[in-house]
Amino acid sequence: MDEHIKGTYFQARRFSHTFDRYGITAIAAIAHDLGKKSSAFVQYLKADKKIRGSVQHAIGGVIALCDILQEVRDERLIMAALIVAGHHTGMPDLPRLSEEKVREAPQYLKAIPELSQTEMQMIKDILKRFPGLPLGGKSDRKLFLTSKNNRKLTVLPVRNLTSIMSSYLFLRKEKDIPHDV
């Protein structure tokens, strides 16, 4: 599995320079399968009979990104979390993701940050190496992401949506990158 994460990360670095100058794709590539480090997923892999979808993993990477977000307030982590959460199911609703899916995630996924210290450090390094998002420019058209009760969660310049969608599409195709599990 670690080989798959590394392979996806290096492929992301190789291709994303044309559409992502902020490192969002690289962050999502590292975090996208961290949930597979959970004991429940390892047991699932060892089982003789596997029921596809019976063990969650995508939210594990989101939990790791949320853990980093507590320490480093950076909008790129929110964007990467959206990509990671939807890399099998489609782009999620941000308020539902944060207010329901992460909070109600199985306990085995809540241990992912402890199991993923190396990857989390790589993500923090990417945040330092790549430029931050240019939020607040006078000429930027803004996209406001709001929760169901219309509480504003974050504001993203519309031009950054291209990076989000391109990164998302990249990870949707990551099945072509070799897995070692």
N, C-alpha and C positions, 0 to 999 in steps of 0.2 A: 504494500500500500504506500509506503514512503516513496518508493520509486515512481509510483503513479503521480503522487503530489509533486515530486521534483520534476518529472517529465512534463506535467501540465504547466508548472511554473515556467520552465525554460521555453516551452512552446509559446506561452503567453508573452514572455519577454521578447521573443523573436518576432512575433507578429503584431503585438499591440502598439509598437512604437509609431505605427502609422495612424492610429486612432485614439490613443490614450497616453497623454503626456503626464498624467498624474499618478500612475501606478495602481489604479483601481483594478485593472485586469489581473495584475500580478498578485495583488492582495486576495482577490476572489479565487485565483488559481490555487493559492496555498490553502485557503480556508475551506474550499468546496467539499472536500471529503474528510475533514477532521473527525466528523461523527463516526467514521468507520474505525476509529481507535477505541471506541467504547467497548466494554466487556460484552455487552449484549450483541454487538455486531460481530465481534470475534467468535462468539458462541454460534451465532447464526451461520457464519462461514464454515464452521466445523460440523454443523448438523447434516445428517444424511438427507433429510427432507427440508427443503427451504421453501418458505412461503413468501414469494416476492412482495415487498412492501410491509412485511410484518415487523421489521425493525427499522425505525427512522434513523437517518444519518445526516441529512442536509441541514437540519436545525442545529446540529452540533457545531458546525463552523460558524453559524450565526451567533451562537452562545459565546464562542471564543472571541469573535469580533466585538460583541457587546461588552465582554470583560475588558478588552483593550480600550474600548470607548469610555469606560469609567475612569481610566487613567489619562488617556489622550483624546481630547475632544477634537475630532476631525471628521468632517462630513464624508470624506472618502470611505470611512468605515461603514457608514450608513448605506452608501451606494453599493459597496462590496457585499454587505449583508443581504441586500435585495437580490443581487445576482446569485449568491450562494443559496439562499432560501428557495429560489426558483429554478435551480439548474436541472431539475427533473420534472417539475410540475408546472412551470410557467411563472411569470413575474407576479409576486405576491402583492397584496395590499399592505402598505407599510404600517398603518395603525393596527391592523389585525395581526401582523407579524410580531410587533413589539408588545401589544396588549394581550394577545392570546397565545400564539404559538410558542414564543420563548418562555413566557411565564408558566405555561402548562406543559412544557416539554417533559418527557420522561426523565426520571432521576439519573439514569445511566448517561444521558447526554449532558447533564449539568456538571459532570466530572471532566468534560473535554478540556477546559482550560488547563487543568492540572496535568493532563496527559499530553498536552501540546505546547509545552514551554518553548521548544526549539522553533517551531513554526510561528508562534506568537512573537518571538523575538525577531524573526525574519520580517514579519509584517511591520513591526515598529521601525525596523531599519529602512524599509521601503518608504514609510511615511516621512522619514527624515531625508532620504535620498531624492525623492521626487518632489516637485513643487506642489504646494497646497492649491486648493481650488480658489480661483479668483472670485470670491463672493463679494457682492456689494458694489460692483462697478455700475456707474450711472447708465451705461448703455446696455446693460444686460436685461433681457426680458426674463422675468422670474417665473418659476413654477413653485407654487406653494403646496406642500404636502400637508394635509390636515387629517386629524383623527375624526372619528364618527361624530364626536360632539363639537366639531369645528374648531378644536384647539390646534393652533399652528404648531407643527412639529419641526419643520425645517424649510428652508428656502434654497432652491438650487437654480443657478442660471440655466436657461433652456439649452444653451450650447453644450452643456455637460451631459445632456440626455443622449447625445450621440455616443459619447464614451460609455455610458451605462449600457445602452442597447447593444453596442458592438461587443462589449465585454460579455454581456449576457449570451449573445449568439455564439461567441467563441466557446464558452463553457458548455453550452447545449451540444456542441459538437465534440466535446472532450472524450466521448466514447471511443474516438479513433486513436487516442493516445494510449500506449501500452499500459496495462495494469499488471501488477505482480500478484494480485489476489483475485 
